[in-house]
Amino acid sequence: MKRIDLDDLPPKLAQLLAAVEEGEELLLVQNGAVAGRLVGALAPKPEPEPEPSSDERAAEIFEQFRSAMEDEF
């Protein structure tokens, strides 16, 4: 699969590509002929990371506290 980074494109073109809605078609035209056709789709939403358990969270807080105390004294 080929990939285009929108940050590498001119701002006007990047905005046009980013604004394509789900199901909307975008034609790529060169010298009056259709060179390509893109169809907008929604990107899948990333799944949220599970919350750490209370024991894991307590251990993390204790470790941060211990590190701060070692730095202080």
Predicted model as a PDB file, atoms N, CA, C, CB and O in Angstrom, pLDDT in the B-factor column:
MODEL        1                                                                  
ATOM      1  N   MET A   1       0.846  -1.166   0.000  1.00 79.00           N  
ATOM      2  CA  MET A   1       0.000   0.000   0.000  1.00 79.00           C  
ATOM      3  C   MET A   1       0.894   1.232   0.000  1.00 79.00           C  
ATOM      4  CB  MET A   1      -0.964  -0.004   1.215  1.00 79.00           C  
ATOM      5  O   MET A   1       1.889   1.285   0.724  1.00 79.00           O  
ATOM      6  N   LYS A   2       0.549   2.194  -0.790  1.00 83.00           N  
ATOM      7  CA  LYS A   2       1.291   3.445  -0.838  1.00 83.00           C  
ATOM      8  C   LYS A   2       0.732   4.381   0.224  1.00 83.00           C  
ATOM      9  CB  LYS A   2       1.216   4.092  -2.251  1.00 83.00           C  
ATOM     10  O   LYS A   2      -0.437   4.302   0.601  1.00 83.00           O  
ATOM     11  N   ARG A   3       1.610   5.278   0.698  1.00 86.00           N  
ATOM     12  CA  ARG A   3       1.211   6.160   1.799  1.00 86.00           C  
ATOM     13  C   ARG A   3       1.704   7.577   1.507  1.00 86.00           C  
ATOM     14  CB  ARG A   3       1.777   5.646   3.164  1.00 86.00           C  
ATOM     15  O   ARG A   3       2.827   7.766   1.038  1.00 86.00           O  
ATOM     16  N   ILE A   4       0.853   8.574   1.789  1.00 86.00           N  
ATOM     17  CA  ILE A   4       1.208   9.980   1.634  1.00 86.00           C  
ATOM     18  C   ILE A   4       1.058  10.639   2.999  1.00 86.00           C  
ATOM     19  CB  ILE A   4       0.313  10.692   0.549  1.00 86.00           C  
ATOM     20  O   ILE A   4      -0.002  10.563   3.621  1.00 86.00           O  
ATOM     21  N   ASP A   5       2.123  11.285   3.459  1.00 89.00           N  
ATOM     22  CA  ASP A   5       2.076  12.020   4.722  1.00 89.00           C  
ATOM     23  C   ASP A   5       1.552  13.422   4.430  1.00 89.00           C  
ATOM     24  CB  ASP A   5       3.490  12.072   5.410  1.00 89.00           C  
ATOM     25  O   ASP A   5       2.172  14.165   3.669  1.00 89.00           O  
ATOM     26  N   LEU A   6       0.429  13.790   5.020  1.00 90.00           N  
ATOM     27  CA  LEU A   6      -0.171  15.100   4.756  1.00 90.00           C  
ATOM     28  C   LEU A   6       0.751  16.247   5.145  1.00 90.00           C  
ATOM     29  CB  LEU A   6      -1.482  15.229   5.501  1.00 90.00           C  
ATOM     30  O   LEU A   6       0.642  17.338   4.585  1.00 90.00           O  
ATOM     31  N   ASP A   7       1.660  16.020   6.100  1.00 91.00           N  
ATOM     32  CA  ASP A   7       2.600  17.063   6.518  1.00 91.00           C  
ATOM     33  C   ASP A   7       3.598  17.402   5.412  1.00 91.00           C  
ATOM     34  CB  ASP A   7       3.348  16.623   7.774  1.00 91.00           C  
ATOM     35  O   ASP A   7       4.196  18.477   5.432  1.00 91.00           O  
ATOM     36  N   ASP A   8       3.784  16.499   4.451  1.00 93.00           N  
ATOM     37  CA  ASP A   8       4.729  16.721   3.360  1.00 93.00           C  
ATOM     38  C   ASP A   8       4.099  17.457   2.176  1.00 93.00           C  
ATOM     39  CB  ASP A   8       5.292  15.396   2.893  1.00 93.00           C  
ATOM     40  O   ASP A   8       4.804  17.834   1.240  1.00 93.00           O  
ATOM     41  N   LEU A   9       2.795  17.663   2.207  1.00 92.00           N  
ATOM     42  CA  LEU A   9       2.085  18.295   1.090  1.00 92.00           C  
ATOM     43  C   LEU A   9       1.876  19.783   1.344  1.00 92.00           C  
ATOM     44  CB  LEU A   9       0.732  17.608   0.858  1.00 92.00           C  
ATOM     45  O   LEU A   9       1.938  20.235   2.488  1.00 92.00           O  
ATOM     46  N   PRO A  10       1.630  20.542   0.284  1.00 94.00           N  
ATOM     47  CA  PRO A  10       1.267  21.948   0.471  1.00 94.00           C  
ATOM     48  C   PRO A  10      -0.004  22.042   1.334  1.00 94.00           C  
ATOM     49  CB  PRO A  10       1.052  22.653  -0.911  1.00 94.00           C  
ATOM     50  O   PRO A  10      -0.880  21.184   1.220  1.00 94.00           O  
ATOM     51  N   PRO A  11      -0.118  23.055   2.183  1.00 93.00           N  
ATOM     52  CA  PRO A  11      -1.255  23.155   3.115  1.00 93.00           C  
ATOM     53  C   PRO A  11      -2.623  23.077   2.458  1.00 93.00           C  
ATOM     54  CB  PRO A  11      -1.165  24.432   3.869  1.00 93.00           C  
ATOM     55  O   PRO A  11      -3.519  22.422   2.992  1.00 93.00           O  
ATOM     56  N   LYS A  12      -2.810  23.729   1.310  1.00 94.00           N  
ATOM     57  CA  LYS A  12      -4.119  23.723   0.637  1.00 94.00           C  
ATOM     58  C   LYS A  12      -4.505  22.305   0.220  1.00 94.00           C  
ATOM     59  CB  LYS A  12      -4.100  24.654  -0.599  1.00 94.00           C  
ATOM     60  O   LYS A  12      -5.652  21.893   0.395  1.00 94.00           O  
ATOM     61  N   LEU A  13      -3.553  21.567  -0.327  1.00 92.00           N  
ATOM     62  CA  LEU A  13      -3.802  20.192  -0.755  1.00 92.00           C  
ATOM     63  C   LEU A  13      -4.053  19.279   0.448  1.00 92.00           C  
ATOM     64  CB  LEU A  13      -2.617  19.668  -1.582  1.00 92.00           C  
ATOM     65  O   LEU A  13      -4.955  18.442   0.412  1.00 92.00           O  
ATOM     66  N   ALA A  14      -3.268  19.435   1.498  1.00 91.00           N  
ATOM     67  CA  ALA A  14      -3.442  18.620   2.705  1.00 91.00           C  
ATOM     68  C   ALA A  14      -4.822  18.845   3.310  1.00 91.00           C  
ATOM     69  CB  ALA A  14      -2.348  18.945   3.741  1.00 91.00           C  
ATOM     70  O   ALA A  14      -5.470  17.896   3.752  1.00 91.00           O  
ATOM     71  N   GLN A  15      -5.274  20.100   3.332  1.00 92.00           N  
ATOM     72  CA  GLN A  15      -6.595  20.411   3.886  1.00 92.00           C  
ATOM     73  C   GLN A  15      -7.691  19.793   3.033  1.00 92.00           C  
ATOM     74  CB  GLN A  15      -6.798  21.932   3.988  1.00 92.00           C  
ATOM     75  O   GLN A  15      -8.669  19.270   3.565  1.00 92.00           O  
ATOM     76  N   LEU A  16      -7.538  19.848   1.721  1.00 90.00           N  
ATOM     77  CA  LEU A  16      -8.520  19.260   0.809  1.00 90.00           C  
ATOM     78  C   LEU A  16      -8.632  17.749   1.034  1.00 90.00           C  
ATOM     79  CB  LEU A  16      -8.138  19.555  -0.657  1.00 90.00           C  
ATOM     80  O   LEU A  16      -9.737  17.211   1.104  1.00 90.00           O  
ATOM     81  N   LEU A  17      -7.503  17.076   1.145  1.00 89.00           N  
ATOM     82  CA  LEU A  17      -7.516  15.629   1.364  1.00 89.00           C  
ATOM     83  C   LEU A  17      -8.091  15.272   2.728  1.00 89.00           C  
ATOM     84  CB  LEU A  17      -6.107  15.064   1.233  1.00 89.00           C  
ATOM     85  O   LEU A  17      -8.838  14.301   2.852  1.00 89.00           O  
ATOM     86  N   ALA A  18      -7.749  16.047   3.751  1.00 87.00           N  
ATOM     87  CA  ALA A  18      -8.235  15.763   5.101  1.00 87.00           C  
ATOM     88  C   ALA A  18      -9.737  16.014   5.231  1.00 87.00           C  
ATOM     89  CB  ALA A  18      -7.480  16.611   6.119  1.00 87.00           C  
ATOM     90  O   ALA A  18     -10.391  15.436   6.098  1.00 87.00           O  
ATOM     91  N   ALA A  19     -10.286  16.878   4.368  1.00 89.00           N  
ATOM     92  CA  ALA A  19     -11.706  17.234   4.459  1.00 89.00           C  
ATOM     93  C   ALA A  19     -12.622  16.269   3.716  1.00 89.00           C  
ATOM     94  CB  ALA A  19     -11.914  18.622   3.923  1.00 89.00           C  
ATOM     95  O   ALA A  19     -13.842  16.427   3.770  1.00 89.00           O  
ATOM     96  N   VAL A  20     -12.075  15.280   3.028  1.00 90.00           N  
ATOM     97  CA  VAL A  20     -12.915  14.310   2.317  1.00 90.00           C  
ATOM     98  C   VAL A  20     -13.709  13.513   3.349  1.00 90.00           C  
ATOM     99  CB  VAL A  20     -12.049  13.355   1.412  1.00 90.00           C  
ATOM    100  O   VAL A  20     -13.142  12.921   4.268  1.00 90.00           O  
ATOM    101  N   GLU A  21     -15.020  13.510   3.183  1.00 90.00           N  
ATOM    102  CA  GLU A  21     -15.896  12.830   4.134  1.00 90.00           C  
ATOM    103  C   GLU A  21     -16.091  11.364   3.766  1.00 90.00           C  
ATOM    104  CB  GLU A  21     -17.247  13.532   4.201  1.00 90.00           C  
ATOM    105  O   GLU A  21     -15.765  10.938   2.658  1.00 90.00           O  
ATOM    106  N   GLU A  22     -16.619  10.614   4.702  1.00 89.00           N  
ATOM    107  CA  GLU A  22     -16.862   9.188   4.478  1.00 89.00           C  
ATOM    108  C   GLU A  22     -17.788   8.993   3.281  1.00 89.00           C  
ATOM    109  CB  GLU A  22     -17.469   8.532   5.740  1.00 89.00           C  
ATOM    110  O   GLU A  22     -18.865   9.586   3.214  1.00 89.00           O  
ATOM    111  N   GLY A  23     -17.361   8.163   2.342  1.00 90.00           N  
ATOM    112  CA  GLY A  23     -18.148   7.863   1.152  1.00 90.00           C  
ATOM    113  C   GLY A  23     -17.971   8.871   0.022  1.00 90.00           C  
ATOM    114  O   GLY A  23     -18.368   8.595  -1.110  1.00 90.00           O  
ATOM    115  N   GLU A  24     -17.390  10.019   0.301  1.00 93.00           N  
ATOM    116  CA  GLU A  24     -17.180  11.029  -0.736  1.00 93.00           C  
ATOM    117  C   GLU A  24     -16.004  10.619  -1.622  1.00 93.00           C  
ATOM    118  CB  GLU A  24     -16.926  12.427  -0.102  1.00 93.00           C  
ATOM    119  O   GLU A  24     -15.005  10.090  -1.135  1.00 93.00           O  
ATOM    120  N   GLU A  25     -16.130  10.865  -2.918  1.00 93.00           N  
ATOM    121  CA  GLU A  25     -15.066  10.515  -3.857  1.00 93.00           C  
ATOM    122  C   GLU A  25     -14.241  11.749  -4.178  1.00 93.00           C  
ATOM    123  CB  GLU A  25     -15.650   9.902  -5.151  1.00 93.00           C  
ATOM    124  O   GLU A  25     -14.761  12.863  -4.239  1.00 93.00           O  
ATOM    125  N   LEU A  26     -12.953  11.535  -4.382  1.00 91.00           N  
ATOM    126  CA  LEU A  26     -12.025  12.580  -4.785  1.00 91.00           C  
ATOM    127  C   LEU A  26     -11.287  12.074  -6.010  1.00 91.00           C  
ATOM    128  CB  LEU A  26     -11.032  12.958  -3.628  1.00 91.00           C  
ATOM    129  O   LEU A  26     -10.628  11.035  -5.963  1.00 91.00           O  
ATOM    130  N   LEU A  27     -11.399  12.814  -7.112  1.00 92.00           N  
ATOM    131  CA  LEU A  27     -10.719  12.422  -8.346  1.00 92.00           C  
ATOM    132  C   LEU A  27      -9.358  13.090  -8.427  1.00 92.00           C  
ATOM    133  CB  LEU A  27     -11.566  12.785  -9.578  1.00 92.00           C  
ATOM    134  O   LEU A  27      -9.213  14.269  -8.103  1.00 92.00           O  
ATOM    135  N   LEU A  28      -8.374  12.340  -8.855  1.00 90.00           N  
ATOM    136  CA  LEU A  28      -7.046  12.872  -9.140  1.00 90.00           C  
ATOM    137  C   LEU A  28      -6.945  12.979 -10.654  1.00 90.00           C  
ATOM    138  CB  LEU A  28      -5.895  11.961  -8.536  1.00 90.00           C  
ATOM    139  O   LEU A  28      -7.021  11.978 -11.366  1.00 90.00           O  
ATOM    140  N   VAL A  29      -6.773  14.207 -11.136  1.00 93.00           N  
ATOM    141  CA  VAL A  29      -6.802  14.459 -12.577  1.00 93.00           C  
ATOM    142  C   VAL A  29      -5.443  14.979 -13.026  1.00 93.00           C  
ATOM    143  CB  VAL A  29      -7.923  15.469 -12.944  1.00 93.00           C  
ATOM    144  O   VAL A  29      -4.854  15.852 -12.389  1.00 93.00           O  
ATOM    145  N   GLN A  30      -4.959  14.426 -14.134  1.00 94.00           N  
ATOM    146  CA  GLN A  30      -3.699  14.875 -14.714  1.00 94.00           C  
ATOM    147  C   GLN A  30      -3.886  15.016 -16.216  1.00 94.00           C  
ATOM    148  CB  GLN A  30      -2.536  13.888 -14.384  1.00 94.00           C  
ATOM    149  O   GLN A  30      -4.293  14.066 -16.885  1.00 94.00           O  
ATOM    150  N   ASN A  31      -3.590  16.206 -16.753  1.00 94.00           N  
ATOM    151  CA  ASN A  31      -3.753  16.494 -18.179  1.00 94.00           C  
ATOM    152  C   ASN A  31      -5.176  16.182 -18.665  1.00 94.00           C  
ATOM    153  CB  ASN A  31      -2.736  15.689 -18.995  1.00 94.00           C  
ATOM    154  O   ASN A  31      -5.357  15.701 -19.783  1.00 94.00           O  
ATOM    155  N   GLY A  32      -6.164  16.450 -17.841  1.00 93.00           N  
ATOM    156  CA  GLY A  32      -7.560  16.252 -18.214  1.00 93.00           C  
ATOM    157  C   GLY A  32      -8.059  14.825 -18.097  1.00 93.00           C  
ATOM    158  O   GLY A  32      -9.233  14.569 -18.364  1.00 93.00           O  
ATOM    159  N   ALA A  33      -7.209  13.888 -17.707  1.00 95.00           N  
ATOM    160  CA  ALA A  33      -7.620  12.487 -17.579  1.00 95.00           C  
ATOM    161  C   ALA A  33      -7.601  12.088 -16.102  1.00 95.00           C  
ATOM    162  CB  ALA A  33      -6.688  11.551 -18.415  1.00 95.00           C  
ATOM    163  O   ALA A  33      -6.788  12.583 -15.323  1.00 95.00           O  
ATOM    164  N   VAL A  34      -8.491  11.205 -15.742  1.00 93.00           N  
ATOM    165  CA  VAL A  34      -8.539  10.722 -14.362  1.00 93.00           C  
ATOM    166  C   VAL A  34      -7.324   9.828 -14.117  1.00 93.00           C  
ATOM    167  CB  VAL A  34      -9.872   9.947 -14.077  1.00 93.00           C  
ATOM    168  O   VAL A  34      -7.141   8.806 -14.778  1.00 93.00           O  
ATOM    169  N   ALA A  35      -6.499  10.236 -13.152  1.00 93.00           N  
ATOM    170  CA  ALA A  35      -5.289   9.477 -12.816  1.00 93.00           C  
ATOM    171  C   ALA A  35      -5.526   8.584 -11.606  1.00 93.00           C  
ATOM    172  CB  ALA A  35      -4.114  10.427 -12.546  1.00 93.00           C  
ATOM    173  O   ALA A  35      -4.791   7.623 -11.382  1.00 93.00           O  
ATOM    174  N   GLY A  36      -6.542   8.903 -10.837  1.00 91.00           N  
ATOM    175  CA  GLY A  36      -6.838   8.097  -9.655  1.00 91.00           C  
ATOM    176  C   GLY A  36      -8.130   8.541  -9.013  1.00 91.00           C  
ATOM    177  O   GLY A  36      -8.648   9.621  -9.296  1.00 91.00           O  
ATOM    178  N   ARG A  37      -8.637   7.700  -8.152  1.00 91.00           N  
ATOM    179  CA  ARG A  37      -9.890   7.992  -7.464  1.00 91.00           C  
ATOM    180  C   ARG A  37      -9.738   7.540  -6.010  1.00 91.00           C  
ATOM    181  CB  ARG A  37     -11.112   7.281  -8.163  1.00 91.00           C  
ATOM    182  O   ARG A  37      -9.359   6.401  -5.735  1.00 91.00           O  
ATOM    183  N   LEU A  38     -10.040   8.446  -5.098  1.00 89.00           N  
ATOM    184  CA  LEU A  38      -9.983   8.126  -3.675  1.00 89.00           C  
ATOM    185  C   LEU A  38     -11.386   8.207  -3.097  1.00 89.00           C  
ATOM    186  CB  LEU A  38      -9.017   9.083  -2.919  1.00 89.00           C  
ATOM    187  O   LEU A  38     -12.166   9.083  -3.471  1.00 89.00           O  
ATOM    188  N   VAL A  39     -11.704   7.312  -2.203  1.00 91.00           N  
ATOM    189  CA  VAL A  39     -12.989   7.331  -1.519  1.00 91.00           C  
ATOM    190  C   VAL A  39     -12.716   7.508  -0.043  1.00 91.00           C  
ATOM    191  CB  VAL A  39     -13.811   6.031  -1.792  1.00 91.00           C  
ATOM    192  O   VAL A  39     -11.943   6.757   0.552  1.00 91.00           O  
ATOM    193  N   GLY A  40     -13.361   8.518   0.554  1.00 90.00           N  
ATOM    194  CA  GLY A  40     -13.154   8.817   1.971  1.00 90.00           C  
ATOM    195  C   GLY A  40     -13.703   7.721   2.865  1.00 90.00           C  
ATOM    196  O   GLY A  40     -14.736   7.119   2.574  1.00 90.00           O  
ATOM    197  N   ALA A  41     -13.005   7.475   3.944  1.00 86.00           N  
ATOM    198  CA  ALA A  41     -13.428   6.483   4.932  1.00 86.00           C  
ATOM    199  C   ALA A  41     -13.054   7.002   6.313  1.00 86.00           C  
ATOM    200  CB  ALA A  41     -12.773   5.082   4.658  1.00 86.00           C  
ATOM    201  O   ALA A  41     -12.133   7.806   6.457  1.00 86.00           O  
ATOM    202  N   LEU A  42     -13.762   6.545   7.305  1.00 80.00           N  
ATOM    203  CA  LEU A  42     -13.435   6.920   8.677  1.00 80.00           C  
ATOM    204  C   LEU A  42     -12.311   6.030   9.170  1.00 80.00           C  
ATOM    205  CB  LEU A  42     -14.675   6.810   9.604  1.00 80.00           C  
ATOM    206  O   LEU A  42     -12.330   4.814   8.978  1.00 80.00           O  
ATOM    207  N   ALA A  43     -11.346   6.645   9.801  1.00 73.00           N  
ATOM    208  CA  ALA A  43     -10.260   5.870  10.398  1.00 73.00           C  
ATOM    209  C   ALA A  43     -10.784   5.168  11.639  1.00 73.00           C  
ATOM    210  CB  ALA A  43      -9.044   6.778  10.748  1.00 73.00           C  
ATOM    211  O   ALA A  43     -11.584   5.740  12.380  1.00 73.00           O  
ATOM    212  N   PRO A  44     -10.347   3.939  11.878  1.00 72.00           N  
ATOM    213  CA  PRO A  44     -10.811   3.251  13.086  1.00 72.00           C  
ATOM    214  C   PRO A  44     -10.312   3.980  14.324  1.00 72.00           C  
ATOM    215  CB  PRO A  44     -10.336   1.780  13.099  1.00 72.00           C  
ATOM    216  O   PRO A  44      -9.177   4.453  14.372  1.00 72.00           O  
ATOM    217  N   LYS A  45     -11.181   4.059  15.325  1.00 75.00           N  
ATOM    218  CA  LYS A  45     -10.812   4.718  16.575  1.00 75.00           C  
ATOM    219  C   LYS A  45      -9.946   3.768  17.394  1.00 75.00           C  
ATOM    220  CB  LYS A  45     -12.076   5.151  17.379  1.00 75.00           C  
ATOM    221  O   LYS A  45     -10.266   2.587  17.524  1.00 75.00           O  
ATOM    222  N   PRO A  46      -8.851   4.284  17.944  1.00 75.00           N  
ATOM    223  CA  PRO A  46      -8.008   3.415  18.766  1.00 75.00           C  
ATOM    224  C   PRO A  46      -8.749   3.009  20.040  1.00 75.00           C  
ATOM    225  CB  PRO A  46      -6.678   4.122  19.118  1.00 75.00           C  
ATOM    226  O   PRO A  46      -9.484   3.799  20.631  1.00 75.00           O  
ATOM    227  N   GLU A  47      -8.538   1.778  20.437  1.00 76.00           N  
ATOM    228  CA  GLU A  47      -9.181   1.300  21.652  1.00 76.00           C  
ATOM    229  C   GLU A  47      -8.494   1.925  22.857  1.00 76.00           C  
ATOM    230  CB  GLU A  47      -9.140  -0.247  21.735  1.00 76.00           C  
ATOM    231  O   GLU A  47      -7.268   2.024  22.890  1.00 76.00           O  
ATOM    232  N   PRO A  48      -9.275   2.348  23.847  1.00 79.00           N  
ATOM    233  CA  PRO A  48      -8.657   2.957  25.036  1.00 79.00           C  
ATOM    234  C   PRO A  48      -7.847   1.923  25.805  1.00 79.00           C  
ATOM    235  CB  PRO A  48      -9.735   3.579  25.956  1.00 79.00           C  
ATOM    236  O   PRO A  48      -8.195   0.743  25.861  1.00 79.00           O  
ATOM    237  N   GLU A  49      -6.755   2.402  26.396  1.00 75.00           N  
ATOM    238  CA  GLU A  49      -5.925   1.507  27.189  1.00 75.00           C  
ATOM    239  C   GLU A  49      -6.650   1.173  28.488  1.00 75.00           C  
ATOM    240  CB  GLU A  49      -4.539   2.141  27.477  1.00 75.00           C  
ATOM    241  O   GLU A  49      -7.312   2.034  29.066  1.00 75.00           O  
ATOM    242  N   PRO A  50      -6.532  -0.061  28.947  1.00 76.00           N  
ATOM    243  CA  PRO A  50      -7.209  -0.429  30.192  1.00 76.00           C  
ATOM    244  C   PRO A  50      -6.603   0.337  31.372  1.00 76.00           C  
ATOM    245  CB  PRO A  50      -7.113  -1.958  30.432  1.00 76.00           C  
ATOM    246  O   PRO A  50      -5.400   0.595  31.421  1.00 76.00           O  
ATOM    247  N   GLU A  51      -7.467   0.686  32.310  1.00 75.00           N  
ATOM    248  CA  GLU A  51      -7.027   1.382  33.513  1.00 75.00           C  
ATOM    249  C   GLU A  51      -6.162   0.436  34.353  1.00 75.00           C  
ATOM    250  CB  GLU A  51      -8.249   1.898  34.335  1.00 75.00           C  
ATOM    251  O   GLU A  51      -6.501  -0.737  34.505  1.00 75.00           O  
ATOM    252  N   PRO A  52      -5.044   0.940  34.901  1.00 70.00           N  
ATOM    253  CA  PRO A  52      -4.244   0.080  35.771  1.00 70.00           C  
ATOM    254  C   PRO A  52      -5.014  -0.238  37.044  1.00 70.00           C  
ATOM    255  CB  PRO A  52      -2.895   0.747  36.111  1.00 70.00           C  
ATOM    256  O   PRO A  52      -5.828   0.564  37.502  1.00 70.00           O  
ATOM    257  N   SER A  53      -4.756  -1.405  37.610  1.00 80.00           N  
ATOM    258  CA  SER A  53      -5.449  -1.789  38.836  1.00 80.00           C  
ATOM    259  C   SER A  53      -5.004  -0.866  39.963  1.00 80.00           C  
ATOM    260  CB  SER A  53      -5.171  -3.280  39.197  1.00 80.00           C  
ATOM    261  O   SER A  53      -3.981  -0.189  39.857  1.00 80.00           O  
ATOM    262  N   SER A  54      -5.774  -0.845  41.032  1.00 82.00           N  
ATOM    263  CA  SER A  54      -5.446   0.032  42.160  1.00 82.00           C  
ATOM    264  C   SER A  54      -4.096  -0.352  42.769  1.00 82.00           C  
ATOM    265  CB  SER A  54      -6.554  -0.034  43.234  1.00 82.00           C  
ATOM    266  O   SER A  54      -3.363   0.522  43.233  1.00 82.00           O  
ATOM    267  N   ASP A  55      -3.754  -1.653  42.775  1.00 84.00           N  
ATOM    268  CA  ASP A  55      -2.450  -2.073  43.297  1.00 84.00           C  
ATOM    269  C   ASP A  55      -1.309  -1.545  42.429  1.00 84.00           C  
ATOM    270  CB  ASP A  55      -2.379  -3.603  43.381  1.00 84.00           C  
ATOM    271  O   ASP A  55      -0.289  -1.083  42.940  1.00 84.00           O  
ATOM    272  N   GLU A  56      -1.496  -1.620  41.105  1.00 83.00           N  
ATOM    273  CA  GLU A  56      -0.471  -1.109  40.193  1.00 83.00           C  
ATOM    274  C   GLU A  56      -0.325   0.402  40.339  1.00 83.00           C  
ATOM    275  CB  GLU A  56      -0.814  -1.471  38.736  1.00 83.00           C  
ATOM    276  O   GLU A  56       0.788   0.928  40.333  1.00 83.00           O  
ATOM    277  N   ARG A  57      -1.445   1.092  40.469  1.00 83.00           N  
ATOM    278  CA  ARG A  57      -1.430   2.551  40.624  1.00 83.00           C  
ATOM    279  C   ARG A  57      -0.755   2.926  41.939  1.00 83.00           C  
ATOM    280  CB  ARG A  57      -2.870   3.128  40.572  1.00 83.00           C  
ATOM    281  O   ARG A  57       0.040   3.866  41.976  1.00 83.00           O  
ATOM    282  N   ALA A  58      -1.059   2.205  43.018  1.00 85.00           N  
ATOM    283  CA  ALA A  58      -0.443   2.487  44.321  1.00 85.00           C  
ATOM    284  C   ALA A  58       1.069   2.253  44.250  1.00 85.00           C  
ATOM    285  CB  ALA A  58      -1.076   1.600  45.433  1.00 85.00           C  
ATOM    286  O   ALA A  58       1.839   3.031  44.814  1.00 85.00           O  
ATOM    287  N   ALA A  59       1.496   1.204  43.574  1.00 86.00           N  
ATOM    288  CA  ALA A  59       2.921   0.921  43.440  1.00 86.00           C  
ATOM    289  C   ALA A  59       3.611   2.028  42.647  1.00 86.00           C  
ATOM    290  CB  ALA A  59       3.140  -0.442  42.759  1.00 86.00           C  
ATOM    291  O   ALA A  59       4.731   2.419  42.975  1.00 86.00           O  
ATOM    292  N   GLU A  60       2.956   2.530  41.616  1.00 87.00           N  
ATOM    293  CA  GLU A  60       3.526   3.605  40.807  1.00 87.00           C  
ATOM    294  C   GLU A  60       3.674   4.889  41.628  1.00 87.00           C  
ATOM    295  CB  GLU A  60       2.650   3.865  39.570  1.00 87.00           C  
ATOM    296  O   GLU A  60       4.695   5.571  41.547  1.00 87.00           O  
ATOM    297  N   ILE A  61       2.649   5.210  42.416  1.00 87.00           N  
ATOM    298  CA  ILE A  61       2.702   6.411  43.256  1.00 87.00           C  
ATOM    299  C   ILE A  61       3.789   6.270  44.307  1.00 87.00           C  
ATOM    300  CB  ILE A  61       1.339   6.669  43.932  1.00 87.00           C  
ATOM    301  O   ILE A  61       4.535   7.218  44.551  1.00 87.00           O  
ATOM    302  N   PHE A  62       3.894   5.103  44.933  1.00 88.00           N  
ATOM    303  CA  PHE A  62       4.926   4.877  45.936  1.00 88.00           C  
ATOM    304  C   PHE A  62       6.314   5.015  45.318  1.00 88.00           C  
ATOM    305  CB  PHE A  62       4.761   3.491  46.574  1.00 88.00           C  
ATOM    306  O   PHE A  62       7.203   5.608  45.928  1.00 88.00           O  
ATOM    307  N   GLU A  63       6.510   4.480  44.126  1.00 88.00           N  
ATOM    308  CA  GLU A  63       7.803   4.564  43.449  1.00 88.00           C  
ATOM    309  C   GLU A  63       8.166   6.015  43.145  1.00 88.00           C  
ATOM    310  CB  GLU A  63       7.784   3.740  42.154  1.00 88.00           C  
ATOM    311  O   GLU A  63       9.319   6.414  43.310  1.00 88.00           O  
ATOM    312  N   GLN A  64       7.193   6.804  42.702  1.00 87.00           N  
ATOM    313  CA  GLN A  64       7.443   8.217  42.442  1.00 87.00           C  
ATOM    314  C   GLN A  64       7.802   8.953  43.734  1.00 87.00           C  
ATOM    315  CB  GLN A  64       6.216   8.865  41.784  1.00 87.00           C  
ATOM    316  O   GLN A  64       8.702   9.793  43.739  1.00 87.00           O  
ATOM    317  N   PHE A  65       7.106   8.642  44.821  1.00 86.00           N  
ATOM    318  CA  PHE A  65       7.377   9.262  46.116  1.00 86.00           C  
ATOM    319  C   PHE A  65       8.784   8.885  46.598  1.00 86.00           C  
ATOM    320  CB  PHE A  65       6.312   8.833  47.158  1.00 86.00           C  
ATOM    321  O   PHE A  65       9.541   9.745  47.047  1.00 86.00           O  
ATOM    322  N   ARG A  66       9.127   7.593  46.501  1.00 85.00           N  
ATOM    323  CA  ARG A  66      10.445   7.134  46.933  1.00 85.00           C  
ATOM    324  C   ARG A  66      11.550   7.809  46.129  1.00 85.00           C  
ATOM    325  CB  ARG A  66      10.551   5.611  46.799  1.00 85.00           C  
ATOM    326  O   ARG A  66      12.572   8.214  46.683  1.00 85.00           O  
ATOM    327  N   SER A  67      11.339   7.928  44.824  1.00 85.00           N  
ATOM    328  CA  SER A  67      12.323   8.577  43.966  1.00 85.00           C  
ATOM    329  C   SER A  67      12.491  10.048  44.340  1.00 85.00           C  
ATOM    330  CB  SER A  67      11.914   8.449  42.498  1.00 85.00           C  
ATOM    331  O   SER A  67      13.611  10.560  44.371  1.00 85.00           O  
ATOM    332  N   ALA A  68      11.381  10.726  44.622  1.00 84.00           N  
ATOM    333  CA  ALA A  68      11.445  12.135  45.021  1.00 84.00           C  
ATOM    334  C   ALA A  68      12.186  12.298  46.336  1.00 84.00           C  
ATOM    335  CB  ALA A  68      10.039  12.723  45.138  1.00 84.00           C  
ATOM    336  O   ALA A  68      12.966  13.237  46.496  1.00 84.00           O  
ATOM    337  N   MET A  69      11.950  11.388  47.285  1.00 82.00           N  
ATOM    338  CA  MET A  69      12.630  11.460  48.588  1.00 82.00           C  
ATOM    339  C   MET A  69      14.137  11.214  48.426  1.00 82.00           C  
ATOM    340  CB  MET A  69      12.021  10.427  49.576  1.00 82.00           C  
ATOM    341  O   MET A  69      14.950  11.874  49.073  1.00 82.00           O  
ATOM    342  N   GLU A  70      14.500  10.272  47.571  1.00 80.00           N  
ATOM    343  CA  GLU A  70      15.925  10.012  47.337  1.00 80.00           C  
ATOM    344  C   GLU A  70      16.605  11.211  46.693  1.00 80.00           C  
ATOM    345  CB  GLU A  70      16.105   8.774  46.452  1.00 80.00           C  
ATOM    346  O   GLU A  70      17.752  11.524  47.010  1.00 80.00           O  
ATOM    347  N   ASP A  71      15.915  11.868  45.808  1.00 77.00           N  
ATOM    348  CA  ASP A  71      16.474  13.060  45.153  1.00 77.00           C  
ATOM    349  C   ASP A  71      16.619  14.210  46.141  1.00 77.00           C  
ATOM    350  CB  ASP A  71      15.589  13.492  43.974  1.00 77.00           C  
ATOM    351  O   ASP A  71      17.563  14.996  46.052  1.00 77.00           O  
ATOM    352  N   GLU A  72      15.688  14.308  47.076  1.00 69.00           N  
ATOM    353  CA  GLU A  72      15.676  15.409  48.043  1.00 69.00           C  
ATOM    354  C   GLU A  72      16.760  15.236  49.101  1.00 69.00           C  
ATOM    355  CB  GLU A  72      14.307  15.509  48.716  1.00 69.00           C  
ATOM    356  O   GLU A  72      17.376  16.218  49.517  1.00 69.00           O  
ATOM    357  N   PHE A  73      17.004  14.001  49.541  1.00 66.00           N  
ATOM    358  CA  PHE A  73      17.954  13.778  50.634  1.00 66.00           C  
ATOM    359  C   PHE A  73      19.160  13.105  50.140  1.00 66.00           C  
ATOM    360  CB  PHE A  73      17.349  12.974  51.738  1.00 66.00           C  
ATOM    361  O   PHE A  73      20.076  12.833  50.916  1.00 66.00           O  
TER     362      PHE A  73                                                      
ENDMDL                                                                          
END                                                                             
